[in-house]
Amino acid sequence: MMAWIRSSLLASTAPAGRPASPGEIASAAVYLASDESNFVHGITLPVDGGRLAV
């Protein structure tokens, strides 16, 4: 029960309103490993549904 409450609380405070799916997190990792990101250097890419921006 506590895990559900924690998950609901975290999701409700994110601008996206829900937790990320495993596929959404994996997509960010795939992007960083792909040739499409060859000019991206020295960044932290938050995959947090906008929580960092709040």
C-alpha positions as CSV (number, residue, x, y, z in Angstrom):
1,M,0.0,0.0,0.0
2,M,2.8,2.5,0.8
3,A,4.4,2.0,-2.6
4,W,1.1,2.9,-4.3
5,I,0.7,6.0,-2.2
6,R,4.3,7.1,-2.9
7,S,3.8,6.5,-6.6
8,S,0.6,8.4,-6.7
9,L,2.1,11.3,-4.7
10,L,5.1,11.5,-7.0
11,A,2.9,11.3,-10.2
12,S,0.6,14.0,-9.0
13,T,3.4,16.5,-8.4
14,A,4.9,16.0,-11.9
15,P,3.6,18.3,-14.6
16,A,3.1,15.2,-16.8
17,G,0.7,13.9,-14.1
18,R,2.0,10.4,-14.3
19,P,5.2,8.4,-13.9
20,A,7.3,7.6,-16.9
21,S,6.8,4.3,-18.6
22,P,9.9,2.1,-19.0
23,G,9.6,2.7,-22.8
24,E,9.8,6.5,-22.3
25,I,13.0,6.1,-20.2
26,A,14.5,3.7,-22.7
27,S,13.8,6.0,-25.6
28,A,16.0,8.7,-24.0
29,A,18.8,6.2,-23.5
30,V,18.4,5.0,-27.1
31,Y,18.5,8.6,-28.4
32,L,21.7,9.3,-26.5
33,A,23.3,6.1,-27.9
34,S,22.2,6.9,-31.4
35,D,23.9,8.9,-34.2
36,E,21.1,11.5,-33.8
37,S,22.8,12.7,-30.7
38,N,26.3,13.0,-32.0
39,F,26.4,16.8,-31.3
40,V,25.1,16.5,-27.8
41,H,27.9,16.7,-25.2
42,G,28.2,17.3,-21.5
43,I,24.5,17.4,-20.5
44,T,22.3,15.8,-18.1
45,L,19.0,14.7,-19.8
46,P,16.3,14.6,-17.1
47,V,13.5,12.2,-18.1
48,D,11.2,13.2,-15.2
49,G,8.0,14.5,-16.8
50,G,9.0,18.1,-16.1
51,R,9.5,17.7,-12.4
52,L,13.0,19.4,-12.6
53,A,11.4,22.5,-14.3
54,V,9.0,23.1,-11.4
